[in-house]
Amino acid sequence: MSDNHAPRTLSQRLGWTGTIVAATLVFVFLMAPIIAIVPLSFSSSTYLTYPLPGVSMRWYQDLFTSDKWMLSVKNSFIIGIASTVLSMILGTLAALGLASWKSRLKSLVMAIVLSPMVVPVVITAVGVYFFFAPLGLTGNYAGLILAHTALATPFVVITVSATLQSFDTNLSRAAASLGAPPLLTFFKVVLPLILPGVASGALFAFATSFDEVVTVLFLAGPEQRTLPREMFAGIRENISPTITAAAVILTIFSVALLSCLEWLRRRGEKLKAAVH
């Protein structure tokens, strides 16, 4: 028995070792381009070259003192926050409606709602441009906010719908039986329990808007250039190490968003455990 057990143990160890090695190689492959950018952002050279001729903070200083870059950062936050708020409202209402709707058309409607995630962004951007142009929604904030809302809302629908799978509808029925109107039931009973899902969807929506560049290329005017749009223009027109500084800031920002998502996930699990 021990002889038969030893080969199995050895094969398991070899399997785990192979898995760890493969996962490590994949991780290095994915992270290498990001890690390579970080030292370049501290280079004293005006060219993106290795080895670094010296260390300098000039590109971060240029990023935070340039009117052009600061305007793009401000535009990204304005458009991102506005589209996130709209997508939170629309996505949450859509998820609640779809969760309680019993119809054979439910799958079709869900597919239509989630279609911005499936359709290539360039096709969506072209369609939005031709739809918005006659309405005067190109070259202004309103058009960009509405377009980003359409792209971000599916993420809210998915996260809220996933949270509603474990939601006990008897709680809302109990509130209604005690005389609570629907609006009060939503804010006092439903929303606190699905809040982690709503917040997670909001983070995904904000990240989608903040990182989006294709729609901005079609709809934005000179005053609505976002940070990704400015980086894209810098790569095409004049490659400056300031772009690497912006990339490092965006990477740190993305890590912060992922940390928030992990915290919300744990909070959601604690709420589910408390309810059950």
BELPE-V80055 format. One record per residue. N is the residue number from 1. PSI is psi in whole degrees, 0 to 359 (999 if undefined). Layout:
# BELPE-V80055
((N/PSI) (N/PSI))
This chain:
# BELPE-V80055
((1/318) (2/327) (3/323) (4/330) (5/326) (6/312) (7/323) (8/319) (9/318) (10/318) (11/324) (12/318) (13/319) (14/321) (15/314) (16/320) (17/315) (18/319) (19/316) (20/317) (21/315) (22/317) (23/321) (24/317) (25/318) (26/318) (27/316) (28/318) (29/320) (30/325) (31/341) (32/313) (33/324) (34/316) (35/325) (36/332) (37/327) (38/309) (39/326) (40/331) (41/344) (42/12) (43/146) (44/353) (45/154) (46/2) (47/151) (48/87) (49/151) (50/145) (51/162) (52/131) (53/338) (54/173) (55/134) (56/152) (57/15) (58/328) (59/327) (60/322) (61/318) (62/322) (63/316) (64/354) (65/349) (66/128) (67/324) (68/312) (69/319) (70/326) (71/320) (72/322) (73/316) (74/317) (75/321) (76/318) (77/321) (78/309) (79/320) (80/314) (81/315) (82/315) (83/328) (84/316) (85/314) (86/317) (87/327) (88/313) (89/308) (90/317) (91/319) (92/316) (93/319) (94/318) (95/318) (96/318) (97/316) (98/326) (99/326) (100/357) (101/124) (102/98) (103/155) (104/344) (105/358) (106/317) (107/322) (108/316) (109/319) (110/319) (111/321) (112/319) (113/321) (114/359) (115/327) (116/338) (117/336) (118/318) (119/135) (120/141) (121/325) (122/325) (123/317) (124/318) (125/317) (126/315) (127/317) (128/321) (129/310) (130/335) (131/322) (132/330) (133/312) (134/339) (135/358) (136/29) (137/20) (138/147) (139/24) (140/169) (141/324) (142/315) (143/318) (144/319) (145/316) (146/319) (147/317) (148/328) (149/318) (150/325) (151/330) (152/334) (153/320) (154/327) (155/322) (156/319) (157/317) (158/311) (159/319) (160/321) (161/321) (162/321) (163/323) (164/343) (165/327) (166/8) (167/132) (168/108) (169/344) (170/334) (171/315) (172/326) (173/321) (174/319) (175/319) (176/323) (177/338) (178/3) (179/7) (180/129) (181/162) (182/319) (183/318) (184/323) (185/319) (186/312) (187/332) (188/336) (189/304) (190/307) (191/315) (192/329) (193/329) (194/5) (195/319) (196/321) (197/319) (198/315) (199/320) (200/316) (201/323) (202/320) (203/317) (204/320) (205/316) (206/318) (207/321) (208/314) (209/317) (210/329) (211/351) (212/137) (213/332) (214/312) (215/324) (216/323) (217/326) (218/325) (219/334) (220/145) (221/185) (222/331) (223/355) (224/22) (225/122) (226/175) (227/312) (228/325) (229/320) (230/321) (231/318) (232/316) (233/322) (234/324) (235/323) (236/322) (237/314) (238/101) (239/112) (240/143) (241/348) (242/329) (243/322) (244/323) (245/318) (246/322) (247/321) (248/318) (249/317) (250/323) (251/315) (252/319) (253/319) (254/319) (255/321) (256/319) (257/318) (258/323) (259/319) (260/320) (261/319) (262/320) (263/318) (264/324) (265/315) (266/321) (267/320) (268/319) (269/322) (270/321) (271/320) (272/318) (273/324) (274/322) (275/318) (276/999))
